[in-house]
Amino acid sequence: MNNTISEASEIQVSYKPNKIVSSKITTSFDAVQIIRKFWNEETIQMQEETKILFMDSSNTIIGVYSLSKGGLTGTLVDIRLILSVALKCLATGIIFVHNHPSGNLNPSNADLSIMNKLKTACKLLDIALLDSIIITKESYMSFTDEGLL
């Protein structure tokens, strides 16, 4: 038998925050005001996107992550990517935000399913899912404000 040693790569983790201004989130309105600065208002009615706000234990924003861009009626949401970024930036809370190009603020069955999966996964890692927000060009809907989270 030939005994060979397989090679492995060392994993390196780095953390370099670029905080310019610390913004504390106390309401869903605060979160929407901040996230809109990272949204292209010209495509909000054309293409569904998902972005995540990562927070520290005092609900101050660590950063915003653009998770995905999709089509008119959906976009890919990978829970593992969300949580991997949360762990890397040492977030203790997250706010999940996506737009509905149709302008309809009602959560779809897919939206509700994703929130249940994300909520369960966050609990396992002691990361608070603080809110899930659907935005449109004109308005927004907060799962927390509506008692859905």
Secondary structure, DSSP 8 states (H G I E B T S, - for coil): -------------------SS--B--SHHHHHHHHGGGS-TTTTTT--EEEEEEE-TTSBEEEEEEEEE--SS-----HHHHHHHHHHTT-SEEEEEEE-TT---S--HHHHHHHHHHHHHHHHTT-EEEEEEEE-SS-EEETTTTT--
